[in-house]
Amino acid sequence: MSKTIRSMLVLAAVAFLANVAGIAQTAGAGTYKAKCAGCHGATGLADSGLGKVWKVKPVTDPAVEKMSLAAMIDITKNGAGKMPAYKDKLTDPQFKEVVEYFRSLMK
């Protein structure tokens, strides 16, 4: 096999794997990273600067773990305490996706 063909095959494989990795990241994960991680932390542990200052509860807090999906969506839409409302910034499917992603961090 010539060096050029081998290089093209390797490049195609890398491009394919990069695409698969991108698909594996859910839409909720992207929204979380863009809108939530600044306060809730990358892993939901509220270990960001703002999370610590504002004493945000981590995803592992028993009170957070007990909350229903609907309750979390409501808080995300309408805000609570220092958390701003996102009702005009996200769609209903985005609210569900981002909260489901956040809840997946409990595991």
VOZA-191921 format. One record per residue: z, x, y of N, C-alpha, C in turn. Coordinates in pm, whole numbers, padded with zeros to 5 digits. Atoms other than C-alpha are relative to their C-alpha. Last residue first. Example, Ala and Ser with C-alpha at 12.3 -4.5 7.8 and 13.67 -1.06 7.14 Angstrom:
<sites>
nw=-00006, nu=-00082, nv=-00119, caw=00714, cau=01367, cav=-00106, cw=00073, cu=-00077, cv=00109
nw=00000, nu=00089, nv=-00119, caw=00780, cau=01230, cav=-00450, cw=00000, cu=00090, cv=00120
</sites>
This chain:
<sites>
nw=-00002, nu=-00049, nv=00138, caw=03902, cau=-02431, cav=00871, cw=00013, cu=00150, cv=-00007
nw=-00135, nu=00020, nv=00055, caw=03997, cau=-02561, cav=01215, cw=00013, cu=00065, cv=-00137
nw=-00076, nu=-00122, nv=-00023, caw=03676, cau=-02410, cav=01359, cw=00143, cu=-00011, cv=-00054
nw=00031, nu=-00091, nv=00111, caw=03480, cau=-02695, cav=01200, cw=00076, cu=00132, cv=00014
nw=-00085, nu=00036, nv=00114, caw=03660, cau=-02928, cav=01444, cw=-00026, cu=00092, cv=-00120
nw=-00136, nu=-00038, nv=-00033, caw=03497, cau=-02748, cav=01736, cw=00093, cu=-00028, cv=-00118
nw=-00006, nu=-00145, nv=00010, caw=03156, cau=-02784, cav=01570, cw=00142, cu=00049, cv=00027
nw=00004, nu=-00033, nv=00142, caw=03213, cau=-03155, cav=01514, cw=00005, cu=00152, cv=-00020
nw=-00133, nu=00029, nv=00054, caw=03320, cau=-03185, cav=01877, cw=00003, cu=00030, cv=-00150
nw=-00092, nu=-00103, nv=-00047, caw=03004, cau=-03008, cav=01994, cw=00142, cu=-00024, cv=-00053
nw=00028, nu=-00131, nv=00057, caw=02775, cau=-03218, cav=01775, cw=00103, cu=00105, cv=00042
nw=-00036, nu=00002, nv=00141, caw=02935, cau=-03552, cav=01865, cw=-00020, cu=00138, cv=-00062
nw=-00146, nu=00012, nv=00011, caw=02925, cau=-03481, cav=02237, cw=00043, cu=00006, cv=-00146
nw=-00059, nu=-00131, nv=-00030, caw=02566, cau=-03355, cav=02208, cw=00152, cu=-00005, cv=-00008
nw=00012, nu=-00088, nv=00117, caw=02459, cau=-03678, cav=02033, cw=00061, cu=00139, cv=00024
nw=-00089, nu=00044, nv=00108, caw=02612, cau=-03883, cav=02318, cw=-00017, cu=00086, cv=-00126
nw=00042, nu=00127, nv=00060, caw=02431, cau=-03676, cav=02580, cw=00098, cu=-00039, cv=-00110
nw=00043, nu=-00004, nv=00139, caw=02600, cau=-03407, cav=02787, cw=-00044, cu=-00139, cv=-00045
nw=00062, nu=-00129, nv=00031, caw=02650, cau=-03333, cav=03157, cw=-00053, cu=00010, cv=-00142
nw=00130, nu=-00006, nv=-00066, caw=02737, cau=-03669, cav=03315, cw=-00078, cu=00127, cv=-00035
nw=00078, nu=00122, nv=00026, caw=03022, cau=-03746, cav=03076, cw=-00138, cu=00002, cv=00064
nw=00139, nu=-00041, nv=00023, caw=03146, cau=-03385, cav=03081, cw=-00092, cu=-00120, cv=-00017
nw=00081, nu=00099, nv=00071, caw=03489, cau=-03455, cav=03228, cw=-00144, cu=00052, cv=-00011
nw=00087, nu=00087, nv=-00078, caw=03692, cau=-03151, cav=03328, cw=-00074, cu=-00099, cv=-00090
nw=00135, nu=00002, nv=00056, caw=03981, cau=-03015, cav=03123, cw=-00087, cu=-00097, cv=00078
nw=00086, nu=-00093, nv=-00073, caw=04282, cau=-02949, cav=03345, cw=-00143, cu=00003, cv=-00054
nw=-00074, nu=-00111, nv=-00060, caw=04466, cau=-03258, cav=03222, cw=-00094, cu=00087, cv=00082
nw=-00143, nu=00022, nv=00022, caw=04218, cau=-03465, cav=03026, cw=00074, cu=00121, cv=00056
nw=-00094, nu=-00102, nv=-00046, caw=03843, cau=-03503, cav=03067, cw=00143, cu=-00039, cv=-00032
nw=-00074, nu=00045, nv=-00118, caw=03631, cau=-03817, cav=03034, cw=00099, cu=00101, cv=00057
nw=00078, nu=00079, nv=-00096, caw=03355, cau=-03712, cav=02795, cw=00076, cu=-00020, cv=00131
nw=00110, nu=-00084, nv=-00046, caw=03538, cau=-03431, cav=02614, cw=-00084, cu=-00074, cv=00105
nw=-00057, nu=-00102, nv=-00089, caw=03855, cau=-03639, cav=02596, cw=-00111, cu=00089, cv=00056
nw=-00045, nu=00067, nv=-00122, caw=03661, cau=-03934, cav=02451, cw=00056, cu=00100, cv=00102
nw=00121, nu=00031, nv=-00077, caw=03481, cau=-03711, cav=02200, cw=00039, cu=-00065, cv=00132
nw=00048, nu=-00126, nv=-00057, caw=03816, cau=-03572, cav=02087, cw=-00126, cu=-00022, cv=00084
nw=-00092, nu=-00039, nv=-00107, caw=03958, cau=-03922, cav=02043, cw=-00046, cu=00129, cv=00067
nw=00021, nu=00089, nv=-00115, caw=03651, cau=-04034, cav=01846, cw=00090, cu=00038, cv=00118
nw=00128, nu=-00037, nv=-00060, caw=03670, cau=-03732, cav=01612, cw=-00023, cu=-00082, cv=00127
nw=00122, nu=00049, nv=00066, caw=04033, cau=-03812, cav=01544, cw=-00123, cu=00052, cv=00073
nw=00088, nu=00084, nv=-00081, caw=04321, cau=-03599, cav=01666, cw=-00125, cu=-00041, cv=-00077
nw=-00021, nu=00143, nv=00029, caw=04568, cau=-03476, cav=01404, cw=-00097, cu=-00091, cv=00075
nw=00049, nu=00029, nv=00135, caw=04437, cau=-03116, cav=01412, cw=00010, cu=-00148, cv=-00035
nw=00146, nu=-00001, nv=-00006, caw=04487, cau=-03104, cav=01788, cw=-00058, cu=-00038, cv=-00136
nw=00040, nu=00116, nv=-00081, caw=04852, cau=-03206, cav=01763, cw=-00152, cu=-00011, cv=00010
nw=-00012, nu=00124, nv=00077, caw=04905, cau=-02961, cav=01475, cw=-00042, cu=-00125, cv=00079
nw=-00122, nu=00070, nv=-00040, caw=04769, cau=-02670, cav=01685, cw=00008, cu=-00132, cv=-00077
nw=-00096, nu=00000, nv=00111, caw=04498, cau=-02487, cav=01488, cw=00132, cu=-00069, cv=00034
nw=00049, nu=00096, nv=00099, caw=04223, cau=-02575, cav=01738, cw=00096, cu=-00012, cv=-00118
nw=00103, nu=-00048, nv=00093, caw=04425, cau=-02388, cav=01997, cw=-00039, cu=-00109, cv=-00100
nw=-00044, nu=00002, nv=00139, caw=04610, cau=-02572, cav=02273, cw=-00113, cu=00050, cv=-00089
nw=00082, nu=00090, nv=00081, caw=04506, cau=-02464, cav=02623, cw=00049, cu=00009, cv=-00144
nw=-00074, nu=00037, nv=00122, caw=04790, cau=-02293, cav=02806, cw=-00074, cu=-00107, cv=-00082
nw=-00019, nu=00145, nv=-00003, caw=04604, cau=-02292, cav=03139, cw=00074, cu=-00053, cv=-00121
nw=-00059, nu=00039, nv=-00129, caw=04646, cau=-01916, cav=03184, cw=00032, cu=-00150, cv=00001
nw=-00139, nu=-00049, nv=-00007, caw=04587, cau=-01841, cav=02815, cw=00068, cu=-00048, cv=00127
nw=-00076, nu=00068, nv=00105, caw=04276, cau=-02058, cav=02782, cw=00147, cu=00039, cv=00003
nw=-00037, nu=00132, nv=-00050, caw=04150, cau=-01927, cav=03115, cw=00083, cu=-00078, cv=-00101
nw=-00085, nu=-00014, nv=-00118, caw=04160, cau=-01568, cav=02991, cw=00046, cu=-00134, cv=00054
nw=00074, nu=-00049, nv=-00117, caw=04022, cau=-01658, cav=02650, cw=00097, cu=00012, cv=00117
nw=-00041, nu=-00136, nv=-00032, caw=04252, cau=-01686, cav=02347, cw=-00082, cu=00063, cv=00114
nw=-00043, nu=00003, nv=-00141, caw=04227, cau=-02063, cav=02321, cw=00048, cu=00138, cv=00045
nw=-00141, nu=-00038, nv=-00003, caw=04205, cau=-02025, cav=01940, cw=00057, cu=00008, cv=00142
nw=-00086, nu=00117, nv=-00016, caw=03880, cau=-02220, cav=01916, cw=00148, cu=00031, cv=00011
nw=-00037, nu=00051, nv=00133, caw=03685, cau=-01926, cav=01773, cw=00094, cu=-00120, cv=00008
nw=00116, nu=-00002, nv=00089, caw=03493, cau=-01827, cav=02088, cw=00030, cu=-00061, cv=-00137
nw=00020, nu=-00122, nv=00077, caw=03783, cau=-01929, cav=02309, cw=-00115, cu=-00011, cv=-00097
nw=-00050, nu=00019, nv=00136, caw=03887, cau=-02277, cav=02424, cw=-00016, cu=00123, cv=-00088
nw=-00142, nu=00042, nv=00001, caw=03858, cau=-02202, cav=02796, cw=00057, cu=-00005, cv=-00142
nw=-00067, nu=-00064, nv=-00112, caw=03531, cau=-02009, cav=02833, cw=00148, cu=-00033, cv=00006
nw=-00064, nu=-00125, nv=00042, caw=03430, cau=-02122, cav=02483, cw=00073, cu=00071, cv=00113
nw=-00140, nu=00014, nv=00043, caw=03365, cau=-02478, cav=02596, cw=00074, cu=00132, cv=-00023
nw=-00083, nu=00087, nv=-00083, caw=03037, cau=-02512, cav=02789, cw=00150, cu=00006, cv=-00030
nw=00040, nu=00009, nv=-00140, caw=02788, cau=-02249, cav=02673, cw=00102, cu=-00074, cv=00087
nw=-00001, nu=-00133, nv=-00061, caw=02949, cau=-02143, cav=02346, cw=-00031, cu=-00007, cv=00149
nw=-00138, nu=-00048, nv=-00006, caw=03028, cau=-02502, cav=02254, cw=00007, cu=00135, cv=00071
nw=-00064, nu=00072, nv=-00110, caw=02677, cau=-02617, cav=02342, cw=00143, cu=00047, cv=00017
nw=00058, nu=-00048, nv=-00125, caw=02529, cau=-02349, cav=02119, cw=00062, cu=-00066, cv=00121
nw=-00050, nu=-00136, nv=-00024, caw=02767, cau=-02427, cav=01835, cw=-00053, cu=00055, cv=00131
nw=-00138, nu=00008, nv=-00047, caw=02694, cau=-02799, cav=01860, cw=00058, cu=00136, cv=00031
nw=00008, nu=00032, nv=-00142, caw=02322, cau=-02734, cav=01830, cw=00140, cu=-00009, cv=00060
nw=00017, nu=00140, nv=-00034, caw=02397, cau=-02570, cav=01499, cw=-00012, cu=-00018, cv=00150
nw=-00094, nu=00032, nv=-00107, caw=02340, cau=-02204, cav=01428, cw=-00026, cu=-00143, cv=00044
nw=-00134, nu=00018, nv=00058, caw=02166, cau=-02183, cav=01090, cw=00103, cu=-00034, cv=00107
nw=-00009, nu=00137, nv=00049, caw=01827, cau=-02238, cav=01258, cw=00142, cu=-00028, cv=-00052
nw=-00003, nu=00088, nv=-00116, caw=01871, cau=-01917, cav=01456, cw=00014, cu=-00146, cv=-00041
nw=-00133, nu=-00013, nv=-00059, caw=01959, cau=-01723, cav=01141, cw=00013, cu=-00092, cv=00121
nw=-00094, nu=00069, nv=00089, caw=01644, cau=-01855, cav=00971, cw=00141, cu=00006, cv=00058
nw=00021, nu=00143, nv=-00019, caw=01433, cau=-01747, cav=01269, cw=00096, cu=-00081, cv=-00086
nw=-00056, nu=00033, nv=-00132, caw=01578, cau=-01396, cav=01265, cw=-00013, cu=-00148, cv=00027
nw=-00146, nu=00003, nv=00013, caw=01510, cau=-01379, cav=00890, cw=00067, cu=-00032, cv=00133
nw=-00038, nu=00116, nv=00080, caw=01145, cau=-01473, cav=00941, cw=00152, cu=-00013, cv=-00009
nw=00021, nu=00117, nv=-00085, caw=01096, cau=-01221, cav=01222, cw=00043, cu=-00127, cv=-00074
nw=-00105, nu=00000, nv=-00104, caw=01251, cau=-00947, cav=01009, cw=-00013, cu=-00123, cv=00089
nw=-00127, nu=00035, nv=00065, caw=01028, cau=-01038, cav=00714, cw=00114, cu=-00005, cv=00101
nw=00004, nu=00143, nv=00030, caw=00716, cau=-01038, cav=00933, cw=00131, cu=-00046, cv=-00064
nw=-00012, nu=00072, nv=-00127, caw=00805, cau=-00695, cav=01073, cw=00001, cu=-00151, cv=-00022
nw=-00140, nu=-00016, nv=-00042, caw=00862, cau=-00558, cav=00722, cw=00023, cu=-00077, cv=00129
nw=-00082, nu=00082, nv=00088, caw=00527, cau=-00699, cav=00609, cw=00148, cu=00007, cv=00038
nw=00024, nu=00140, nv=-00037, caw=00348, cau=-00553, cav=00912, cw=00086, cu=-00094, cv=-00086
nw=-00069, nu=00024, nv=-00129, caw=00505, cau=-00211, cav=00851, cw=-00014, cu=-00145, cv=00043
nw=-00143, nu=00001, nv=00030, caw=00394, cau=-00220, cav=00485, cw=00080, cu=-00030, cv=00128
nw=-00026, nu=00127, nv=00067, caw=00041, cau=-00313, cav=00591, cw=00149, cu=-00013, cv=-00029
nw=00018, nu=00108, nv=-00098, caw=00029, cau=-00026, cav=00839, cw=00034, cu=-00135, cv=-00062
nw=-00118, nu=00001, nv=-00089, caw=00171, cau=00229, cav=00592, cw=-00006, cu=-00115, cv=00101
nw=00008, nu=-00087, nv=-00117, caw=-00092, cau=00146, cav=00334, cw=00122, cu=-00018, cv=00089
nw=00000, nu=00086, nv=-00116, caw=00000, cau=00000, cav=00000, cw=00000, cu=00091, cv=00123
</sites>
